[in-house]
Amino acid sequence: MGVLAKKDMLRILIIAISLLLLTLSPALTKEEKDFFDEAVNSNTGLNKKVQEIEDALYSGFANNEKKPDKEIILFIDPDCGFSDGAVNTLVQFKRDHPDWKVRGVIEADLKDLKQKLIRKGNYFSNGIEFSVDMFSDLAKRFNIHRAPAYIIAYKGKYYKVAGQPDLNEIISKLNE
């Protein structure tokens, strides 16, 4: 599969998330938190594998072996009032341009994540692939500070567009 087998990736991801949740838990004493911090920091093999997984994940978005020729990635915040309109714009663009790869990234933290995703369930029923960027790592890689924002990959180059643009107009300008 690449860097690690899926089974190993899942195991490392579960360990990392468990340690993160335990570290963030207010029920732990300072000594218990220090223990988990030391366990994570002292295990360089685990840190290395987690970094390899993160790099592999990000390379799928930013540095594909073959650069995407026609792709749009929409970053949204489920609490932002403009997100629904941005998703609708992306859905319409996908209908008009089925040859383009289109996906979305939901910027959200752990607080009330389940409720936010349930509330925005219509995002997952429109044919657009969505993922969740809980700690905004992917947004930081693309230097996105506000949502909605689009990353347009076209002819080997990346373009960042904020707000609610006319995607057809932007694509036609890129063709000029």
GIRA-V383841 format. One record per backbone hydrogen bond with DSSP energy under -1.0 kcal/mol. NH is the residue of the N-H (numbers start at 1). CO is the residue of the C=O. If there is no record, write none. Layout:
{{NH;CO} {NH;CO}}
//
This chain:
{{9;5} {10;6} {11;7} {12;8} {13;9} {14;10} {15;11} {16;12} {17;13} {18;14} {19;15} {20;16} {21;17} {22;18} {23;19} {24;20} {25;21} {28;25} {33;29} {34;30} {35;31} {36;32} {37;33} {38;34} {39;35} {40;36} {41;37} {42;38} {44;42} {47;43} {48;44} {49;45} {50;46} {51;47} {52;48} {53;49} {54;50} {55;51} {56;52} {57;53} {58;54} {59;55} {60;56} {61;58} {62;58} {71;153} {72;101} {73;151} {74;103} {75;149} {76;105} {80;77} {83;80} {86;82} {87;83} {88;84} {89;85} {90;86} {91;87} {92;88} {93;89} {94;90} {95;91} {96;92} {97;93} {100;97} {101;70} {103;72} {104;129} {105;74} {106;131} {107;76} {113;110} {116;112} {117;113} {118;114} {119;115} {120;116} {121;118} {123;120} {124;121} {125;122} {131;104} {133;106} {136;133} {140;136} {141;137} {142;138} {143;140} {144;139} {149;75} {150;161} {151;73} {152;159} {153;71} {154;157} {155;69} {156;68} {157;154} {159;152} {161;150} {163;148} {167;165} {170;166} {171;167} {172;168} {173;169} {174;170} {175;171}}
//
